[in-house]
Amino acid sequence: MTHHGLQHSCAARTYRELIENGAAPLDASYQVSRLLGHERPDETINIHLDAYGRVSQKMRQQSANRMEQFIRKVSG
């Protein structure tokens, strides 16, 4: 994995954890920006966290699909 790949993974994971622990999206973005040493928070959002939104949507869809399959299975 490249340095940029590690940086991106760290940003996405940290952002997700902050959101899951109740941080507002903007606050989480600023915290991740500071963690990565970016001077401009928009750099963090545009480069690292934009992909998180796509991953998050995919994860929500996968979770909904699994739940639907489970409900069908237990409903007979």
N, C-alpha and C positions, 0 to 999 in steps of 0.2 A: 504494500500500500504506500502511496506517495505521502509526502508531508501534507499536501493540501487535502488529501483524502482523510487523513487522521484528524486534521483541523475541522473538516466538515462534519465528521462523525461525532467529534467532541461537542461541536456547536449544536447539532441536532439533538443529541442525547441530553445535554444540559438544558436546552430549551424545553424539551418534552418533560423532564423532571420538574422544572420550575413551574410549568403550567399545571402539571398533575398535582403539585403541592399548593396550588391556589394563587400563584402569581398572575398578574394581569399580563396579557401578551406584550404590551409595550414595555413594561418593567422587565419581563424576561428577556426581551430583545436587547435592552440596554445592559443587563447583567452579562449576557453572553458576549456582547460587544466589548465590554471591559475585560472579560476573561481572555479574549483573543487578542487584546491589545490594539484594537482598531480605534483610530481617531474619530471615525465617523460611523455612528450606529447604522446609517443606511447601507454602508458597505456590508455589514454583517447580515442585515435583513435581506438584501438583494442577492448576495452570493451564497450564504450558508443556510439561511432560514427559509428561503423560498422553496427549496427542495423539501424541507420538512413538511410544508403544507401539502405537497403532493403525496408524500409518504403517509401523512396522517389521514388523508382522505382514503387512500388505498387501504390502510389498516382498518378504518371504520367500516368500509364496505365488506372487507373480509370477515370482520367480526359479525356484522349483520347477517351475512350469508351463513356463517356457522350457527348462529342463533336460530335462524329460520330452519336449517336442517335439523337441529336438535328438537325444536318444537314439533316438526312433522314426525320425527321418530317417536317421541313420547306420546303424541296424540293418536298414533296408530293409524 
